[in-house]
Amino acid sequence: MPGAANLPFTDLLNPDQTMLDPAALHARFVAAGVTAERPVVTSCGTGVTACILSLGLVRAGFPEPAVYDGSWTEWAGRPETAKVHS
């Protein structure tokens, strides 16, 4: 997906599987290139774990993102959508 950044949802979790505190979440998102000035759409392979990213963004103080629930499975299956190799 053009403009996409990779931040696995597991990077938002403590070892006990609870979510990191807001400051730590904010730092992870900033390191991935997220800013409050640009809208964010979360996605994943099937649309499920993208919701964890969205929750983390809100908990970190960013504006509420959109969730692309079709995610990579739908995007990759459509011949007209752009694909970018990184």
Sequence and secondary structure as in RCSB ss.txt:
>XXXX:A:sequence
MPGAANLPFTDLLNPDQTMLDPAALHARFVAAGVTAERPVVTSCGTGVTACILSLGLVRAGFPEPAVYDGSWTEW
AGRPETAKVHS
>XXXX:A:secstr
 TT     GGGGB TTS B  HHHHHHHHHHTT  TTS  EE  SSSSTHHHHHHHHHHTT    EE TTHHHHH
HH TTS     
